[in-house]
Amino acid sequence: MSTRSFLARPTETGYSGIYVHLDGIPSHHLPLLLTARRYRFGGNTDALTRYLVDQVAVGWDELGTDLLDGAPTALHTALTGGESWPSRTMDDLICPDGSPPQRMTVTEESASEQDLQWGYVLHPHGIEVISLHDNLRGPVVSWDTDPRARFSDHPAQWRPSSPPPLSPPPDPLPSSRLGTQPATAPATVSAPRTPARR
């Protein structure tokens, strides 16, 4: 589904980031981002941001399950239903006039002009989720949030002055099925969620 979004780093005036073409809803992006920081990037927000924002030449077509590398199998399965698909960049984009594609940068000044629905700003303390239908800023989902939480995809619920609209999973998985988490990431892992639609 082509729900356009962006991933960004915070700046003094707002944010600067990169375009993501597919699956930009919170219930898709947040579980991947929370889990990627915790496991693949060992709790290092700067490394995650460099990978997702700085090292992309043009933009992201989609974020994939390779972001879950290093996560326990039970968590990976709970988030994806056992499916795997790669993250894909837009490096092979062809412009109608034959010119090379330009980097698809998004800032607080340009986001409203780019027909984007969602933004994800990777702060040191969590992910700011911006519903661009109604707001220029949004609430922050803490990095220690359970990636299996049920995140709302309703734009009007992501208000800057409100807590993030999420519900914790009903039943925790036994710790024996979760594996060991890095010491830098507090564990609050619970029951499986419905996998993102592919």
Secondary structure, 3 states (H helix, E strand, C coil): CCCCEEEEEECCCCEEEEEECCCCCHHHHHHHHHHHHHHHCCCCHHHHHHHHHHCCCCCEEECCHHHHCCCCHHHHHHHHCCCCCCCEECCCCCCCCCCCCCCCEEECCCHHHCCCCEEEEEECCEEEEEECCCCCCCCEEECCCCCCCEECCCHHHCCCCCCCCEECCCCCCCHHHCCCCCCCCCCCCCCCCCCCCC
